[in-house]
Amino acid sequence: MTDRDLGMAGPAANDSSPAAKAPPVIRVEGITKEYQIGSELVRALRGVDLVIERNEYVAVMGPSGSGKSTFMNVIGCLDVPTAGSYWLNGQAVESLEEDALARIRNREIGFVFQSFNLLPRASALENVQLPLLYSGVPRPQRRARAAEMLERVGLGARMDHQPNELSGGQRQRVAIARALVTRPALLLADEPTGALDTKTGEEIMALFAELQAQGQTVMLVTHEPEIAQQAHRQVFLRDGKIERDERRIA
């Protein structure tokens, strides 16, 4: 497969010189998403433009029906836009076929969900290895990297435990370790504290801040202002458009 087949974006993707500036993790221009419900045409996204640079920590907010879930699905390569352009880590992805999207999704994006989405009969170590298994990474490397990620999220002593032997916060840490195991360009979290009590939620948010401080780009989707305020940048969606884009003053 050639660079053209993968939709590599212009000079930034092809310039390998040390001085070349790395492309943004996310660049979307004029993204729209429309779909039909019965006789009604729903315009979920209406011309969204956004750039997220490396090592940013961004929260996406909006009321019900604002388009934030649709936007997350487009950013996560789980859905394709009706129109507009989307570059993920320098690759144009809006017109790729599903197989190519799946490969990029597995390589470039680590997903963290509210409901954890762990295999109930698998150990923490086995759960974290899954993305590497799908990528064809040999077993010894899978185990070593999964163990490294579990250590990174503070669960080195819980590697052999199944989800029902872990607390809610520990299960979310396993999910975060699984999201990190492919060393993705973007950590994408959907309501990551929604199933957790306040204290545990604060611990998970502290972990996101720690990961960002170590260089990880983080984007979270939330309806909770107190959660969004912990990000360095807040993007507010309303009626399928960006209403506000604010940066926290340190």
C-alpha positions in Angstrom: 0.0 0.0 0.0 1.4 3.4 -1.0 1.3 6.7 0.9 -1.4 7.8 -1.6 -3.5 4.8 -0.7 -3.3 5.7 2.9 -4.1 9.3 2.2 -0.9 10.8 3.6 -1.2 14.5 4.0 1.1 16.7 1.9 4.5 18.0 3.0 4.1 17.4 6.7 3.6 13.7 6.2 6.4 13.3 3.7 9.1 15.6 5.2 11.3 13.4 7.3 13.9 16.0 8.2 14.5 16.5 11.9 13.5 20.1 11.8 10.1 19.3 10.2 7.2 20.2 12.5 5.0 17.3 13.4 1.5 17.6 12.1 -1.4 18.2 14.5 -2.9 15.1 16.0 -6.3 16.2 14.8 -7.2 18.7 12.1 -10.8 18.9 10.9 -12.1 21.4 8.3 -15.7 21.9 7.4 -16.9 18.6 8.9 -20.6 17.9 8.5 -22.6 14.9 9.3 -26.1 14.3 8.2 -28.3 11.2 8.5 -31.9 10.3 7.9 -34.4 9.3 10.7 -37.6 8.4 8.9 -38.6 11.4 6.9 -36.4 13.8 8.9 -32.9 14.9 7.9 -30.8 15.3 11.0 -27.8 17.7 10.7 -25.7 16.5 13.6 -22.5 18.4 12.6 -22.6 21.7 10.6 -19.2 22.7 9.4 -16.8 22.0 12.3 -13.2 23.3 12.2 -10.8 22.2 14.9 -7.1 21.7 15.4 -5.6 19.7 18.3 -1.9 19.8 18.6 0.3 17.2 20.2 0.3 17.0 24.0 -2.9 19.0 24.3 -5.6 18.1 26.9 -9.0 19.0 25.5 -12.5 18.5 26.8 -15.5 18.5 24.4 -18.8 19.6 26.0 -22.3 20.3 24.9 -25.9 19.7 25.8 -27.9 16.7 24.6 -28.3 16.9 20.8 -25.3 19.3 20.4 -23.4 16.8 18.2 -20.6 15.9 20.7 -21.3 12.1 20.4 -21.3 12.3 16.6 -18.1 14.4 16.7 -16.4 11.8 19.0 -17.4 9.0 16.6 -16.0 10.9 13.6 -12.7 11.7 15.5 -12.5 8.1 16.6 -12.9 6.8 13.0 -16.1 5.0 14.1 -18.1 7.0 11.6 -17.3 9.0 8.5 -18.4 12.6 7.8 -20.9 13.5 5.1 -18.5 16.3 4.0 -15.3 18.0 5.1 -11.7 16.9 5.7 -10.2 15.1 8.6 -6.5 14.5 9.2 -5.5 12.2 12.0 -1.8 12.4 12.9 -1.1 13.7 9.4 -3.2 11.1 7.5 -6.4 12.1 5.6 -8.9 9.6 6.8 -12.4 10.9 5.9 -12.7 8.9 2.7 -10.9 5.7 3.6 -12.6 2.3 3.4 -13.5 0.5 6.6 -10.5 -1.9 6.6 -8.1 1.1 6.4 -10.1 3.0 9.0 -9.9 0.0 11.4 -6.1 -0.2 11.0 -5.7 3.5 11.7 -8.1 3.3 14.6 -6.2 0.5 16.2 -2.8 2.2 15.7 -3.5 5.8 16.3 -6.4 6.0 18.9 -6.7 4.6 22.4 -10.4 4.4 23.5 -11.6 4.7 27.1 -15.3 4.2 27.7 -17.6 4.8 30.6 -18.5 1.1 30.9 -14.9 -0.1 30.7 -15.7 -2.8 28.0 -13.4 -5.4 29.5 -13.7 -9.1 28.8 -15.1 -10.6 32.1 -13.2 -13.9 32.0 -9.9 -12.5 31.0 -7.2 -11.2 33.4 -6.2 -7.5 33.5 -3.0 -8.5 31.6 -5.0 -10.4 28.9 -7.4 -7.5 28.5 -4.6 -5.0 28.0 -3.0 -7.2 25.4 -6.1 -7.3 23.1 -5.2 -4.4 20.7 -1.7 -5.9 20.2 -3.3 -9.3 19.5 -5.4 -7.8 16.8 -2.3 -6.1 15.3 -0.4 -9.4 15.1 2.2 -8.6 17.7 4.0 -11.7 19.0 3.0 -13.0 22.4 6.2 -12.2 24.3 6.1 -8.6 23.2 2.4 -8.4 23.9 2.8 -9.5 27.5 5.8 -7.3 28.1 4.1 -4.2 26.8 0.8 -4.9 28.5 2.7 -5.4 31.8 4.5 -2.1 31.3 1.2 -0.3 30.7 -0.4 -1.8 33.8 2.6 -0.7 35.9 2.2 2.8 34.4 -1.4 3.1 35.6 -0.5 1.7 39.1 -1.8 -1.9 38.7 1.4 -3.9 38.6 0.2 -6.0 41.5 -3.2 -6.7 39.9 -2.2 -8.1 36.5 -3.7 -11.6 37.1 -7.0 -10.3 38.5 -10.2 -10.6 36.5 -12.6 -7.6 36.3 -14.9 -8.9 39.0 -12.0 -9.0 41.3 -11.2 -5.3 40.8 -12.9 -2.1 41.9 -14.5 0.3 39.5 -11.5 2.6 39.5 -9.1 -0.3 39.0 -11.2 -1.6 36.0 -11.1 1.9 34.5 -7.3 1.9 35.0 -7.1 -1.4 33.1 -9.2 0.2 30.3 -6.7 3.1 30.2 -3.7 0.7 30.1 -5.4 -1.1 27.2 -5.9 2.2 25.4 -2.3 3.1 25.9 -0.7 -0.2 24.9 -0.5 0.6 21.2 1.2 4.0 22.0 -1.5 5.9 20.2 -1.3 9.5 19.0 -4.6 10.2 20.8 -6.2 9.0 24.0 -10.0 9.5 23.4 -12.2 9.1 26.5 -16.0 9.1 26.5 -17.5 10.1 29.9 -14.6 8.3 31.6 -15.8 9.0 35.2 -19.5 8.4 34.5 -19.7 5.0 36.2 -17.4 6.0 39.1 -18.0 7.6 42.5 -16.6 11.1 43.1 -13.4 10.1 44.8 -12.5 7.4 42.2 -13.4 9.8 39.4 -10.9 12.3 40.8 -8.2 9.6 40.8 -8.9 8.8 37.2 -8.8 12.5 36.2 -5.5 12.8 38.1 -4.2 9.9 36.0 -5.2 11.6 32.8 -3.4 14.8 33.9 -0.3 12.7 34.7 -0.4 11.0 31.3 -0.8 14.4 29.5 2.2 15.7 31.5 4.2 12.8 30.2 3.4 13.8 26.6 0.1 12.0 25.8 -2.5 13.9 23.8 -5.9 13.5 25.6 -9.4 14.4 24.4 -12.4 13.6 26.6 -16.1 14.0 25.9 -18.2 14.9 28.9 -21.3 16.7 30.0 -19.9 17.4 33.5 -18.4 21.0 33.8 -16.3 20.1 36.8 -14.7 17.3 34.8 -14.2 19.5 31.7 -12.6 22.2 33.8 -9.6 19.9 34.6 -8.6 19.9 30.9 -6.4 22.7 29.6 -8.8 23.5 26.7 -12.6 23.3 26.5 -14.5 23.1 23.2 -18.3 23.7 23.5 -20.6 22.3 20.8 -24.2 23.5 20.2 -26.5 22.7 17.4 -23.6 20.9 15.5 -21.3 23.9 15.6 -18.4 25.0 17.9 -19.9 27.7 20.0 -16.8 28.4 22.1 -13.2 27.2 22.3 -11.5 28.3 25.5 -8.1 27.7 27.0 -7.5 27.6 30.7 -5.2 30.2 32.0 -2.5 28.6 34.2 
